[in-house]
Amino acid sequence: LNASLDDIDKYREEGIEQEHSQATALQHEISNLLNTSYHSMTHSLLANIPVDAIVTTNYDTMFEDACVGAQQSIYALPYEIRTSNSKWVLKLHGDINHPEDIVLTREQVDRYDDRRKALSGIVQALLITKHMLFVGFSLQDENFHKVASTMRTAFNPEGKSLDPEASKRRRFGTVLSLQNRPFLKELWPDLNMIPMDSVGYTMSQSEAARILEIFLDRVSLEASTCSGHLLDQNFWGPSLSSEEWALKMEVERFMSAISDNELAKKAPGFEHILEMIEKLGGNREL
């Protein structure tokens, strides 16, 4: 009771510093635990779906590693500057390569700085302009709730009830879940729900996870083109038709010629050439 205001401020500062040091230690420990060179089949399947923008709340780099394994360029935002039209992944809650940014507590989530607000703005833009596919996302992230609420207000400022057809048109994404959770349809009328266990809790988690892998494999097949393997060095012999072989030889001859022409590489159209090569399954590093 006799402590001065200066003493109180001193104790408060010491408490904040101690809390900060503990959080920093935990962030580094989590970074070390999640630092692995392995990734799952689901990561590989997602990496091969031809999309340009990915958003994740995960700290690990398993998805990025899967993209590299699939010979795809990817930028991790906001930590890398996107210098080409290659796909990018937005790390909303931090990254193990930047442990100081890892979000662990509700207080850290609420204490959004300007950068995190900017990242939320990217998510809002995607929800408004794209149809998002949610995989392995519980829909319980509070910041996502805020982003989705803001978007709903923008489209329906008076909060009017929409008829079923209008509500269906307003759906901004599709959720792939393992188990059937009917209550989610009530909580999220603006999302399509596709459970792997459509009946509801009749199969184990591992069985439902396997169904998800098969489903993603089919999605990848349906979304892929018939030419993405042309320059892939893993496809040889009878896997290519005579017409594909003829085109492959001509494109590789062109790639060999341009790789030594530094002047041609400086032309504005060279980036489009690299994008074409990548879409055909080749390596854009000429």
C-alpha positions in Angstrom: 0.0 0.0 0.0 2.9 2.3 0.6 4.4 1.6 -2.8 4.9 4.7 -5.0 3.5 4.9 -8.5 7.1 4.6 -9.8 7.5 1.3 -7.9 4.2 0.0 -9.4 5.3 0.9 -12.9 8.6 -0.8 -12.3 6.9 -4.0 -11.1 4.5 -3.9 -14.1 7.4 -3.5 -16.5 9.3 -6.4 -14.9 6.2 -8.6 -15.2 5.7 -7.7 -18.8 9.3 -8.4 -19.6 9.1 -11.8 -17.8 5.9 -12.7 -19.7 7.5 -11.7 -23.0 10.7 -13.8 -22.3 8.5 -16.8 -21.5 6.5 -16.4 -24.6 9.6 -16.0 -26.7 11.1 -19.2 -25.3 7.9 -21.1 -26.0 7.7 -19.7 -29.5 11.2 -21.0 -30.2 10.5 -24.4 -28.6 7.4 -24.8 -30.9 9.5 -23.7 -33.9 12.0 -26.4 -33.1 9.3 -29.1 -32.6 7.6 -28.4 -35.9 10.8 -28.1 -37.9 10.8 -31.3 -40.0 11.7 -32.4 -43.5 8.6 -34.6 -43.8 5.1 -33.8 -45.0 1.9 -35.9 -45.4 0.2 -37.2 -48.5 -2.5 -34.7 -47.9 0.0 -31.9 -48.2 1.3 -33.3 -51.5 -2.3 -33.7 -52.9 -3.1 -30.1 -52.0 0.2 -28.9 -53.5 -0.8 -30.4 -56.8 -4.1 -28.7 -57.1 -3.6 -25.8 -59.5 -4.5 -22.8 -57.4 -2.5 -19.6 -56.9 -3.5 -18.5 -53.4 -3.4 -20.4 -50.1 -4.1 -19.2 -46.6 -3.0 -21.1 -43.5 -3.0 -20.7 -39.8 -0.3 -23.4 -39.4 3.2 -22.4 -38.4 5.0 -25.3 -40.1 6.4 -25.4 -43.7 5.0 -28.8 -44.7 2.9 -27.3 -47.5 5.7 -25.3 -48.9 8.0 -28.4 -48.8 5.3 -30.3 -50.6 5.2 -27.6 -53.3 9.0 -27.8 -53.7 8.7 -31.6 -54.0 6.1 -31.1 -56.8 8.6 -28.8 -58.6 6.5 -25.7 -58.0 7.7 -22.3 -56.9 5.9 -20.8 -53.9 6.2 -17.6 -51.9 5.5 -17.4 -48.1 3.8 -14.1 -47.3 4.5 -11.8 -45.6 8.0 -13.0 -45.3 8.9 -13.2 -49.0 8.4 -10.7 -51.8 6.4 -12.2 -54.6 8.5 -11.6 -57.8 6.5 -13.8 -60.2 3.0 -15.2 -60.8 3.9 -18.3 -58.9 1.6 -19.5 -56.1 1.8 -18.0 -52.6 0.8 -19.1 -49.1 -0.3 -16.5 -46.5 0.9 -17.4 -43.0 -1.7 -15.8 -40.8 -0.4 -16.9 -37.4 3.3 -16.9 -38.0 6.0 -19.2 -39.4 8.6 -21.5 -37.7 11.3 -19.7 -39.6 10.2 -16.5 -37.8 9.3 -17.8 -34.2 8.8 -14.3 -32.9 5.7 -14.0 -35.0 4.1 -17.3 -33.9 0.7 -16.6 -32.4 0.0 -18.7 -29.3 -2.5 -16.9 -27.0 -5.8 -15.1 -27.4 -4.1 -11.9 -26.3 -1.7 -12.2 -29.1 -4.5 -12.7 -31.5 -6.4 -9.7 -30.2 -3.3 -7.6 -30.2 -3.3 -7.3 -34.0 -0.8 -4.8 -35.4 -1.0 -3.1 -38.7 0.6 -5.9 -40.6 -1.8 -8.5 -39.3 -4.7 -6.2 -40.2 -3.3 -6.1 -43.7 -3.1 -9.9 -43.8 -6.7 -10.1 -42.8 -7.5 -7.7 -45.6 -6.0 -10.2 -48.1 -8.3 -12.9 -46.6 -11.3 -10.6 -47.0 -10.5 -10.0 -50.6 -10.2 -13.7 -51.3 -13.6 -14.4 -49.6 -15.2 -11.7 -51.7 -13.6 -12.5 -55.1 -12.9 -16.3 -54.9 -14.6 -19.5 -53.8 -12.3 -20.8 -51.1 -11.8 -24.5 -50.2 -11.3 -25.2 -46.5 -9.3 -28.3 -45.7 -8.3 -29.2 -42.1 -9.8 -25.9 -40.8 -12.1 -26.1 -37.8 -13.7 -22.7 -38.4 -13.0 -21.8 -34.8 -10.3 -19.2 -35.4 -11.5 -15.9 -33.9 -9.8 -13.7 -36.4 -11.5 -15.6 -39.3 -14.8 -15.0 -37.5 -14.1 -11.3 -37.6 -13.1 -11.3 -41.2 -16.2 -13.3 -42.2 -18.5 -11.1 -40.2 -17.1 -8.0 -41.8 -17.7 -9.6 -45.2 -21.3 -10.5 -44.4 -22.0 -6.9 -43.3 -20.5 -5.6 -46.5 -22.9 -7.8 -48.6 -25.9 -7.6 -46.3 -25.6 -4.4 -44.2 -29.2 -4.6 -42.9 -28.8 -8.3 -41.9 -31.9 -9.3 -43.9 -32.9 -13.0 -44.1 -32.1 -14.4 -47.5 -34.2 -16.9 -49.4 -32.5 -20.3 -50.0 -31.4 -19.5 -53.6 -30.0 -16.1 -52.7 -28.2 -17.7 -49.7 -26.7 -20.4 -51.9 -25.4 -17.8 -54.4 -23.7 -15.9 -51.5 -21.7 -18.9 -50.3 -18.0 -18.0 -50.3 -16.4 -21.4 -49.8 -16.6 -25.1 -49.3 -15.5 -27.0 -46.2 -14.1 -30.5 -46.5 -14.5 -32.1 -43.0 -13.8 -35.6 -41.8 -17.0 -36.1 -39.8 -20.6 -34.9 -40.5 -21.4 -32.0 -38.2 -24.9 -30.8 -39.1 -24.7 -27.9 -36.6 -22.0 -26.2 -38.8 -24.6 -25.7 -41.5 -26.6 -23.7 -39.0 -23.7 -21.6 -37.9 -22.2 -21.1 -41.4 -25.1 -20.9 -43.9 -22.7 -19.2 -46.3 -20.4 -22.2 -46.6 -21.0 -25.5 -48.4 -20.3 -28.5 -46.1 -18.9 -31.7 -47.6 -18.1 -34.4 -44.9 -16.1 -37.4 -45.8 -18.3 -39.4 -43.4 -21.6 -38.3 -44.9 -23.7 -40.5 -42.6 -22.1 -39.3 -39.4 -19.6 -40.9 -37.1 -19.9 -44.3 -38.8 -16.2 -44.5 -39.7 -13.0 -43.9 -37.8 -10.9 -40.7 -38.1 -8.2 -42.7 -40.1 -10.9 -44.0 -42.5 -12.4 -40.6 -43.1 -8.9 -39.2 -43.6 -8.2 -41.8 -46.3 -11.5 -40.8 -48.0 -10.3 -37.2 -47.9 -7.0 -38.2 -49.7 -9.0 -40.0 -52.4 -11.3 -37.0 -52.7 -8.4 -34.5 -53.1 -6.8 -36.8 -55.6 -9.9 -36.7 -57.7 -10.1 -32.9 -57.3 -6.5 -32.6 -58.5 -7.3 -34.8 -61.5 -10.4 -32.8 -62.5 -8.6 -29.5 -62.1 -5.4 -30.5 -64.0 -4.7 -30.0 -67.7 -3.5 -32.7 -70.1 -0.3 -30.9 -70.8 1.2 -30.3 -67.3 3.5 -33.3 -67.7 5.0 -32.5 -71.1 8.3 -31.1 -69.7 8.3 -33.2 -66.6 11.5 -35.3 -66.6 9.6 -38.1 -64.8 7.5 -38.7 -67.9 9.3 -40.6 -70.6 8.7 -43.4 -73.1 5.1 -44.6 -73.7 3.7 -42.0 -71.3 4.0 -39.5 -74.2 2.4 -39.7 -77.5 4.4 -39.1 -80.8 2.8 -35.7 -81.1 3.8 -34.8 -77.5 7.3 -36.1 -78.1 7.7 -33.8 -81.1 6.4 -30.8 -79.2 8.6 -31.7 -76.2 11.8 -31.8 -78.4 11.0 -28.4 -80.0 10.3 -26.7 -76.7 13.4 -28.1 -75.0 15.5 -27.0 -78.0 14.0 -23.5 -77.6 14.7 -23.6 -73.8 18.3 -24.6 -74.5 18.8 -21.7 -76.9 17.3 -19.0 -74.7 19.0 -20.2 -71.5 22.3 -18.8 -72.9 20.9 -15.5 -74.2 21.1 -13.0 -71.4 19.8 -10.2 -73.5 16.6 -12.1 -74.3 16.1 -12.8 -70.6 15.8 -9.1 -69.9 12.8 -8.7 -72.2 9.5 -8.1 -70.5 7.9 -11.1 -72.2 10.5 -13.5 -70.7 8.5 -13.9 -67.5 5.6 -15.2 -69.6 7.9 -17.8 -71.2 8.9 -19.0 -67.7 5.3 -19.3 -66.7 4.5 -21.4 -69.8 7.5 -23.7 -69.1 6.3 -24.1 -65.5 2.7 -24.9 -66.6 4.1 -27.6 -68.9 5.9 -29.2 -66.0 9.4 -27.8 -66.6 11.8 -26.0 -64.4 11.5 -22.2 -64.7 15.2 -21.8 -63.6 16.7 -21.5 -67.0 
